Every structure is written in C-alpha cells, then in structure tokens.
Amino acid sequence: MPSPTEPQTNLSTQPPTAASLPTRPAKASPTRLRKTLIARTFDRSFWMFAGLSVAFGIFCWLWAGTEMFKRGLHDDLGLMTMILPRIVLAMAVAGLMEAILPKDKVAYWVGAESGMRGILIATVAGALTPGGPITSFPFVVALYMAGADRGSLVAYLTSWSLLGFQRVMVWEMPLLGLDFVVVRSLANLPFPILAGILARKLPGIETRTKPTVSPDGSAAHPFGARNDR
C-alpha cells in the first residue's frame, strides 16, 4: 500500500500505449489487389470461351477453307470494334449511376424486403425502359450494386424482354396490328411477376458486389460476395 506522501500516478493522464489504440484494417497492397483482379478476369469461364473460340476457328478453317475463315475473322473484328466502345461507356454509366442512387431508397423499393411492391415496380420499369441491352443492362447493374434483390432484377429483365413498350410501339403495332399486340401482351403479363417470385424462392446464389478488402489486409474477392434472400 503506498504511503500518504508518495505521489500517485493518474492513469487518466498517461499517454495511450500501442496495445490500447484501436487497430485499423490494413489496406491491401496494389500488387496483391491487381493479381486478384487478374485472377478473377481470367477465370475458368474465360478460358472455356477462349477454348471454344479456338476450336470453332480450327473447325471453320478445315471445313470451309482459308477464305471463309478470314472472312469470319474480319466480321468478328468489325463487330467487336463496334460493340466494345459502347460496352465500356455503358459500364461507366452503370458505375456513375450506382454512386448516385441512394442505397437506402433502392433497398426499400426493390430490395429483398420490398415484397410484391418491388417486383411490380421492377415489372413496370422493365416495360418502360427504351432501347436495347446497352441501355437496360447498365441500369440493371446499377440497381444490383445499389441493393436491389434478384427477384426484382429478374422481374425487370423479364418484363424488358417480353413487354418492352418501345418495341411494341415501333415494331409490333405497325406491322402486326393492335389485336395481336393486346393478345401477346396479356399472355405475357404474368411472366415477369412469376419469374421474380420464383427467383426469390430458389436457393441462395452467391452474387457480386464492389471490391472489398478483408480485415487482415489481404485482397478479398474482387467483386465481394452478397447472398440475396
């Protein structure tokens, strides 16, 4: 027991030690993160399609001859040159939309807890979305990254494919008439809703989100992991 004359140490004024300080998750090194992204890009599906491309190229060369092979390769390169810039710009739009969309509102209206409301909203939005895949899929990616669940996304894509309003007005009604459009639309109307409900009932499927870093500093899955209900 210290004597009355011995000065006592005030613990509240002692400088904090390294052990008492809160630890922060270490950031993954750029090299490790880059290796993880490369491994994710060149995964099994990439090599599967690469192998199929080589196999079909060899088959075309042997079956149709050199001239047809060169013609097919020229057409493929032309198509890639036309589509690739659009895909890059579409993905840039998806990233910007994902940053702008309020995640709490997206989760409320079309998230896992939205129930039938989310599926109905996605069905209407899919039917009203104009344009082709370059227009619709960036919007789907943005909603997906902002918190929309798979049921709403499946309903959106199914509705866009079956009930596209722009396609009805530009192609079907002028060429096939109002009666056919009404019959086809009514016949297809339940499918987006049923597809969204079925997607929610299926067992959990691992989906992807933005890149994450694990607490120990190692690079996690480059797209993270999100299990929808």
N, C-alpha and C positions, 0 to 999 in steps of 0.2 A: 504494500500500500504506500503511495507516495506521501512524503512529508508535507505539512501545510505550506512550508516555504518553497517547495520545489515547484517550478513553473510547469503547468500542464499544457500539453500540446492541443491546440484547437484543430480538430480534424476537418472542420468545415473550411479552413483556410489553406489546407495542404493542396499543393498542385496535383492534378489528376495524373495517375500513372498510365502507362500504355495498356495495362490489363483492364483498367476501369473505363477506358474510352470505348464508345460503340464502334464496332467494326463495320466497314462498308464492303459490299460485294466488289471484288476485283473485276476490272474490265478485261474482257478477252483481248488478247493481242491481235492486231490486224492480220498477222500471218496466219494464226490459227483460225480466225473467222473466215479468211479468204479460202483456206483449204476446205473448211466445212461447206462453204457455198459452192465450191467447185465440185466437191463430192456429191452434193445434192443435185447439181445441174446434170452431171454425167452419171446418173444412176442407172439402174437396170432397164428402165423404160427407154432411156436414151439409146443405150446400146442395142436394145431389141429393135427399135425403129431403124437404127443405123444398119444393123444386120439385114433387116428386111429390104432396105433400100439397095444395098449391095447385091443381095440375092436376085431381086427383080431386075436390077440393071444387067447382071450377067445373063439372066434368062432372056431379056429383051435383045441383048447383043447376039446371043446364039440363035434365037428363034426368028427374029425379024431382020437381023443384019445390022451392019455398022451404020448405015444411013438413017434407019429408023431410030437407032439408039441415040445418035447425035441430035436428031430432031426432037425426041422426047426430052433429052437433057436440056436442049435450048429452051423448050417450052417451060420446063420446070424452073429454070433460072429466071426466065421472064416473069413467071408467076410469083416467085419469091421476091424479086425486085419490086414488084407492085405491092405485095401484101406486107412485107417486113416493115417498111416505114410506118404504115398505118397501125400495125400491132404495137410498135414502140410508142407512138403517140397515144394510142388507146390506153396502154398501161400507165403512161404518165398521167393521163386524165383520171384513171382509177385511183392512183396514189394521192392525187390532189383532192379528189372527192372524199376519199377515206379520211384525210386530215381535216376536212371542213365539216363533215357530217357529225352532229352531236351524238355520241355513242349512247347516252342515256335515253334519248328520244328514239333512236333506232331500235334499241333493245326493248323499249316499251311498246312500240307499234308493230314491229315484225320480229321480235326476239322469241326466245324459247317459251317465255311466259305469256305471250300475246294471245295464245289460243286461236280460235277461229277468226278473230279480228285480223291477226297477222296474215293468215292465209288468204282471206278475202281481199285485203289491201294489196297483197302481192299479186293476186289474180287480176285485179283491175289495172294495177301499174303495168303488168306484163302486156295486157291487151292494148294499152295506150302508148307503149314505147315504140317510137318510129324507127325505121332503119333496119340494118342487118346486124350480124354478130358484132361488128366493130362498134356499134352503138350500144347494144344491150349488155354485152359481157363485161365491159369496164364498169358499168353500173352495178352489175351483179357482184363483181369483185369488191367494189367499194362498200356495198351493203354487207357483204360477207365479213370483211375486215372490221366493219363498224359494229358488228354484233348481231346481225340477222341470223336466224337459225336455219337449218337445212330445209325444214318444212316450207317456210316462206320462200326460200330461194328456188326450191323445186317447183312450187306453185307459180312463181314468176316466170321461170323459163318455159314451163309447160304452156302457160297462158300466152306468152310471147310467140311460141311456135304454132299454137293452134288457133288463137283468137286475135292475131295481130290486126289492129284496126286499119293501119295504113295499107296493108296488103289487101284487105277486104275492099277498101275504097278505090284503090288504084287498079287492081287486077281482077278480083273475083266479081264484083258487082258489074263493071262494064262488060266483061266477057261472058259471065255465066248467068247474070240476072239476079234480081232480088230474091226470088223464091229459093233458089239454090243456096244463096248466102244465109238466109234465115234458117233453113233446114240444117245446113252444115254447122252453123254457129250454135244452134240449140243442141245438136247432137254432141258437140264437143265441150259445151259449157261445164258439165260436171267434172271433166277430167283434171283440170288444174287443181280443183279443190280436193278431189280424191287422191291425186298424186302427192299433194302437200301433207295430207293426213297420213298417208301410208309412209312417207319419208320420216315422219316423226315417230311412227310405231316401230320402224325397223331397228335392229340392234345398233348400239353406238358405233359410229365410224370415226376414226381419227381424222380430224381436219386440220387446216393450217392457218396460222396467223403470222404476225410480223416476227422478224428475227428477235431472239432473246438471248440473254447471257445468264448462265447458271451462277449461283452464289459463289462457287469456288473459283470463278474466273474463266472456266472453260466455255467454249462456244457451244451453246445448245443447238438443237435442231434449227436450221436457218429459217424455217417458217414457223417455229414453235409447234405447239400442239394444243388443239382445242377440241374437247369432246362435247358435241351437242347432245341434247337430250333426245 
